[in-house]
Amino acid sequence: MSTTILPLEERVAGAPISWGVCEVPGWGWQYDPSAVLDQMSEVGLAATEFGPDDFLPADPQAKADLLASQGLKAVGQFVPVVGHDPLPEVEHAMEGLVAAKASTVVLAAATGREGYDARPVLDDAGWQTLLGNLDRLGEAAAARGLTATLHPHVGTMIESGEETERVLDGSSIGLCLDTGHLLIGGGDPVAVAKSHPDRIAHVHLKDVRLDWARKVQAGEATYTEAVAGGMYVPLGEGDVDIAAIVNALEDDGYAGWYVLEQDTILVGEPQGAGPVDDVRTSLYYLLGVAGQRSGVGI
């Protein structure tokens, strides 16, 4: 049975991290939810991920109602968890996702509570446990009508391109392709999009300055220092070939969401428009890619 794929422009979502809202303690000045959701709606985003646990209401129905009041669909939630017994925490997150009619739970192999400047390293036994739990979480999500994806992320157990391949080879879980984190971790997001489009179930679109990414890879800057220094930039202004990634996925029939993420650290309340201007720039860039595919300008 064929599935109707929505036009690309109807599959673009936002994420609170673009407004500096993050689960890491001491990350920076934080917007309140109403301001972020208002600006998402004003820009023209169709949907949003939830953000960290304490950003939206804890009650699943209240969370769903708040998004609906802003005219935003729910996409999913980033859930950083450790690998040895992650199910209870993820089950709680899935309750909120189901209530809000979201589609995706995005898993990362670390808690994030200590930040992402250092990471645990797994031995072979740890890898087997992790891969088994990823399959277990995938099954638990599917039983609730959700798709579980694994998000390679700097500062977690799965960071590099090699580790991403190990997950793809050793488990059945879908992949959240984060174009920025994979590049910073030493992987090639364009190559992954072209070689594994069938495993990609969710996309975080980020653009990155390669000079900063190389400093992180060389240990010359921490991840947090690089974010604060401007490693993430609006789509089209960095060194990730966003158009090649989107075209590869769309050519393969990708039907999922593109979540715009430009990780931001705010040292104080912004003066003027703030981060929303960068979000708007990224959205216009992506709509331009969509327009080139259809032969229509924006």
C-alpha positions as CSV (number, residue, x, y, z in Angstrom):
1,M,0.0,0.0,0.0
2,S,1.5,3.4,-1.0
3,T,1.8,6.2,1.5
4,T,1.2,9.8,0.7
5,I,4.3,11.8,1.5
6,L,3.7,15.4,2.6
7,P,5.5,18.1,0.8
8,L,8.9,18.9,2.3
9,E,7.8,22.3,3.5
10,E,5.1,20.7,5.6
11,R,7.7,18.5,7.4
12,V,9.9,21.2,8.9
13,A,9.9,21.4,12.7
14,G,11.7,23.4,15.3
15,A,13.5,22.5,18.5
16,P,13.9,24.5,21.7
17,I,17.7,24.1,21.6
18,S,17.7,26.7,18.8
19,W,16.5,29.1,21.4
20,G,19.2,28.0,23.9
21,V,16.9,25.7,25.9
22,C,18.9,22.6,26.9
23,E,18.9,19.8,29.5
24,V,22.5,20.5,30.5
25,P,22.7,22.4,33.9
26,G,24.2,25.8,33.6
27,W,23.9,25.8,29.8
28,G,22.9,29.5,29.7
29,W,20.0,31.9,29.9
30,Q,16.7,30.1,29.1
31,Y,13.6,31.4,27.3
32,D,10.2,30.5,28.8
33,P,8.0,28.1,26.8
34,S,5.5,30.6,25.7
35,A,8.1,32.8,24.0
36,V,9.7,29.9,22.1
37,L,6.4,28.5,20.9
38,D,5.1,31.9,19.9
39,Q,8.2,32.5,17.8
40,M,8.0,29.0,16.2
41,S,4.5,29.7,15.1
42,E,5.4,33.2,13.9
43,V,8.2,31.9,11.7
44,G,5.9,29.3,10.2
45,L,7.2,26.0,11.6
46,A,4.7,23.2,11.4
47,A,5.8,21.4,14.6
48,T,8.3,21.1,17.4
49,E,10.2,18.6,19.5
50,F,9.4,18.8,23.2
51,G,12.8,20.0,24.5
52,P,14.1,19.0,28.0
53,D,11.8,17.4,30.6
54,D,11.2,20.6,32.5
55,F,10.5,22.8,29.5
56,L,6.9,21.9,28.8
57,P,4.2,20.7,31.3
58,A,5.0,17.3,32.8
59,D,1.4,16.1,32.4
60,P,1.1,14.5,29.0
61,Q,-2.3,16.0,28.1
62,A,-1.3,19.4,29.3
63,K,1.7,19.2,27.1
64,A,-0.4,18.2,24.1
65,D,-2.9,21.0,24.8
66,L,-0.2,23.7,25.0
67,L,1.2,22.8,21.6
68,A,-2.3,22.6,20.1
69,S,-3.1,26.1,21.4
70,Q,-0.1,27.4,19.4
71,G,-1.1,25.5,16.3
72,L,2.0,23.3,16.5
73,K,2.1,19.6,15.9
74,A,4.3,17.4,18.2
75,V,7.2,15.6,16.5
76,G,9.1,13.8,19.2
77,Q,11.4,14.1,22.1
78,F,15.2,13.9,22.6
79,V,15.7,11.4,25.5
80,P,19.3,11.0,26.7
81,V,19.5,7.8,28.7
82,V,22.2,5.4,29.9
83,G,22.2,2.0,28.4
84,H,21.9,-0.5,31.3
85,D,18.2,0.0,32.2
86,P,16.7,2.8,30.1
87,L,13.1,1.6,29.7
88,P,11.4,3.2,32.7
89,E,12.6,6.7,31.7
90,V,11.8,6.2,28.1
91,E,8.4,4.8,28.9
92,H,7.6,8.0,30.8
93,A,8.7,10.1,27.8
94,M,6.6,7.9,25.4
95,E,3.4,8.6,27.4
96,G,3.8,12.3,26.6
97,L,4.5,11.6,23.0
98,V,1.5,9.4,22.5
99,A,-0.8,12.0,24.2
100,A,0.5,14.7,21.8
101,K,0.1,12.4,18.8
102,A,3.9,12.7,18.1
103,S,5.7,10.1,16.0
104,T,9.3,9.8,17.3
105,V,11.4,9.1,20.4
106,V,15.0,10.2,19.8
107,L,17.5,8.4,22.0
108,A,21.0,9.3,22.9
109,A,23.4,7.0,24.8
110,A,24.1,9.3,27.8
111,T,22.1,11.3,30.3
112,G,23.4,14.8,29.4
113,R,23.3,15.8,33.1
114,E,27.1,16.1,33.1
115,G,27.2,18.0,29.8
116,Y,28.7,16.7,26.6
117,D,32.4,17.7,27.1
118,A,33.5,14.1,28.0
119,R,31.9,10.7,27.3
120,P,31.8,7.2,28.6
121,V,33.5,4.5,26.5
122,L,32.0,1.0,26.2
123,D,33.8,-2.4,26.2
124,D,32.5,-5.3,24.1
125,A,30.1,-6.4,26.9
126,G,28.7,-2.9,27.2
127,W,28.2,-2.7,23.5
128,Q,26.2,-5.9,23.5
129,T,24.0,-4.6,26.3
130,L,23.5,-1.3,24.6
131,L,22.6,-2.9,21.2
132,G,20.2,-5.3,22.9
133,N,18.5,-2.5,24.8
134,L,18.2,-0.4,21.6
135,D,16.2,-3.2,20.0
136,R,14.1,-3.6,23.2
137,L,13.4,0.2,23.1
138,G,12.5,0.0,19.4
139,E,10.0,-2.7,20.2
140,A,8.5,-0.8,23.1
141,A,8.1,2.3,21.0
142,A,6.5,0.4,18.1
143,A,4.0,-1.2,20.5
144,R,2.8,2.4,21.3
145,G,2.7,3.5,17.7
146,L,6.0,5.4,17.9
147,T,9.3,5.1,16.1
148,A,12.4,4.9,18.2
149,T,15.6,6.3,16.7
150,L,19.2,6.4,17.9
151,H,20.9,9.9,17.8
152,P,24.7,9.8,17.4
153,H,25.7,12.7,19.7
154,V,29.0,14.3,20.8
155,G,29.8,13.4,24.3
156,T,27.8,10.1,24.3
157,M,28.6,6.4,23.9
158,I,27.7,6.7,20.2
159,E,29.5,9.7,18.7
160,S,31.6,8.8,15.7
161,G,30.8,7.5,12.2
162,E,32.4,4.1,13.2
163,E,30.2,3.8,16.2
164,T,27.1,4.8,14.2
165,E,28.0,2.0,11.7
166,R,28.2,-0.4,14.6
167,V,24.7,0.5,15.7
168,L,23.4,0.1,12.2
169,D,25.1,-3.3,11.8
170,G,24.2,-4.6,15.3
171,S,20.6,-3.5,15.9
172,S,17.4,-2.8,14.0
173,I,16.7,0.6,15.5
174,G,16.2,3.5,13.2
175,L,18.7,6.4,13.0
176,C,18.2,10.0,13.8
177,L,20.6,11.6,11.4
178,D,22.0,14.7,13.1
179,T,24.0,16.4,10.4
180,G,26.1,18.4,12.9
181,H,26.8,15.9,15.6
182,L,27.9,13.3,13.1
183,L,30.3,15.6,11.4
184,I,31.8,16.8,14.8
185,G,32.1,13.2,15.9
186,G,34.2,12.4,12.8
187,G,31.5,10.9,10.6
188,D,30.3,11.9,7.2
189,P,26.6,12.8,7.2
190,V,26.3,13.0,3.4
191,A,27.7,9.5,3.1
192,V,25.3,8.1,5.7
193,A,22.4,9.8,4.0
194,K,23.4,8.2,0.7
195,S,24.3,4.7,2.0
196,H,21.7,4.2,4.7
197,P,18.6,6.1,3.6
198,D,16.4,3.2,4.5
199,R,17.5,3.3,8.2
200,I,17.0,7.1,8.6
201,A,13.7,7.7,10.3
202,H,14.2,11.2,11.7
203,V,16.6,14.1,10.8
204,H,18.1,17.0,12.8
205,L,19.4,19.5,10.3
206,K,22.4,21.4,11.6
207,D,25.1,23.4,9.9
208,V,28.6,23.5,11.4
209,R,31.8,25.5,11.1
210,L,34.4,22.9,10.3
211,D,37.2,25.0,12.0
212,W,35.4,24.7,15.3
213,A,34.5,21.0,14.8
214,R,38.2,20.2,14.2
215,K,39.1,22.0,17.4
216,V,36.7,19.8,19.3
217,Q,38.1,16.7,17.6
218,A,41.6,17.7,18.4
219,G,40.8,18.4,22.1
220,E,41.7,22.1,21.6
221,A,38.2,23.2,22.7
222,T,35.4,21.5,24.6
223,Y,32.0,21.0,23.0
224,T,30.5,23.6,25.2
225,E,33.2,26.1,24.3
226,A,32.7,25.5,20.6
227,V,29.0,26.0,20.9
228,A,29.5,29.2,22.8
229,G,32.1,30.3,20.2
230,G,29.6,29.9,17.3
231,M,30.3,26.4,15.9
232,Y,26.6,26.1,14.9
233,V,25.4,28.5,12.2
234,P,22.2,28.8,10.1
235,L,21.7,26.3,7.3
236,G,23.7,27.2,4.3
237,E,26.4,29.2,6.2
238,G,28.5,26.4,7.4
239,D,30.4,23.4,6.0
240,V,27.8,20.7,5.9
241,D,26.3,20.0,2.5
242,I,22.7,20.2,3.6
243,A,21.3,20.2,0.1
244,A,23.1,17.0,-0.8
245,I,21.7,15.3,2.4
246,V,18.1,16.5,1.8
247,N,18.2,15.5,-1.9
248,A,19.5,12.1,-1.1
249,L,16.8,11.4,1.4
250,E,14.0,12.9,-0.7
251,D,15.1,10.9,-3.7
252,D,14.8,7.7,-1.6
253,G,11.3,8.6,-0.5
254,Y,12.0,9.9,3.0
255,A,8.7,10.9,4.6
256,G,9.8,12.0,8.0
257,W,10.5,15.3,9.7
258,Y,13.4,17.7,9.3
259,V,14.0,19.4,12.6
260,L,15.9,22.6,12.5
261,E,18.5,22.7,15.2
262,Q,21.2,25.4,15.8
263,D,22.5,24.7,19.3
264,T,22.8,28.0,21.1
265,I,24.2,29.2,24.4
266,L,22.8,32.5,25.6
267,V,24.8,34.5,28.1
268,G,21.8,36.7,28.9
269,E,18.4,37.7,27.7
270,P,18.9,38.6,24.0
271,Q,18.4,42.2,22.9
272,G,16.3,42.5,19.7
273,A,14.9,39.6,17.8
274,G,17.3,37.0,19.3
275,P,17.8,33.4,17.9
276,V,14.5,33.5,15.9
277,D,16.4,35.4,13.1
278,D,18.7,32.4,12.6
279,V,15.8,30.0,12.7
280,R,14.1,32.0,10.0
281,T,17.3,32.0,7.9
282,S,17.6,28.2,8.2
283,L,13.9,27.7,7.3
284,Y,14.3,29.9,4.2
285,Y,17.4,28.0,3.1
286,L,15.6,24.6,3.4
287,L,12.5,26.0,1.5
288,G,15.0,27.1,-1.2
289,V,16.3,23.5,-1.4
290,A,12.7,22.3,-1.7
291,G,12.0,24.9,-4.4
292,Q,14.9,23.9,-6.4
293,R,13.7,20.3,-6.4
294,S,10.3,21.3,-7.6
295,G,11.6,24.0,-10.0
296,V,9.8,26.8,-8.0
297,G,11.7,29.6,-6.3
298,I,10.8,31.0,-2.9
